[in-house]
Structures are given as C-alpha cells and as structure tokens.
Amino acid sequence: MEPIEVNAGAWYLRALRADDRVDDRPALADGGVTDPDYVATRTAQWAADEHYSWAVCQPNTGELLAEVVLTPAGSDAALTGWARTGHEDALDTALEVISRFAEGALGFTVSRG
C-alpha cells in the first residue's frame, strides 16, 4: 500500500521522510531511534504491507513529535507508538485516529500493544 496522510485535528500524520525537503532522522534520534536506515526500512514496509507507520507532526513546522505503527496480521492489526518527551498528547490523539482509520477504512480489528 502507498503511504496515506491523515489529518488528526491538531496533528498531521504522514509517512516518515529523509529527503532534501524533510529529514525526520534528527527527531527520530531524539526519540531514541538511531538506525540510519530506519526511514528507508519503514518505507519498504509500507510497500510490502508489513507495517504502516506515521510520523505525528506539528502541522505548522512538520516537526516529528511521535510515531504510530500499525502492524497487520490477517484481519487483525496491532497498534503501537512512541512519543518524544513532552509530546504524549500528540501520540494519544494519533493512536485514536489511526485506530478508527484502521477499523473503518481498512477493515482491521485493532489491538493496542
């Protein structure tokens, strides 16, 4: 599946990026994710329908505040996420929005892990 952007009210959810316009790697490192291939891995996982991940961003700046990951397994899907320090509210909102999206638009039964 191609990455899907989602409006979550105060937050904007999009695929992770590391290109000449947006580079999420510094924010990922701030959250403890230091693998230099992390963004490329997440991009490949979208294409392979293994994991769908969203950068939870501040809409004015595009700064990554949290990440939400949906892992499909048949008709079920596990929903997980993490937030940079001080941005747990963005994560909580994104988890709710992606849970509804996964159940309503994608037909998954979602569990939080």
Secondary structure, DSSP 4 states (H G I P E B T S, - for coil): -----EEETTEEEE---BSSS-B-HHHHHHTT---TTHHHHHHHHHHTTS-EEEEEE-TTT--EEEEEEEEEETTEEEEEEEE-TT-HHHHHHHHHHHHHHHHHTS-PEEEE-
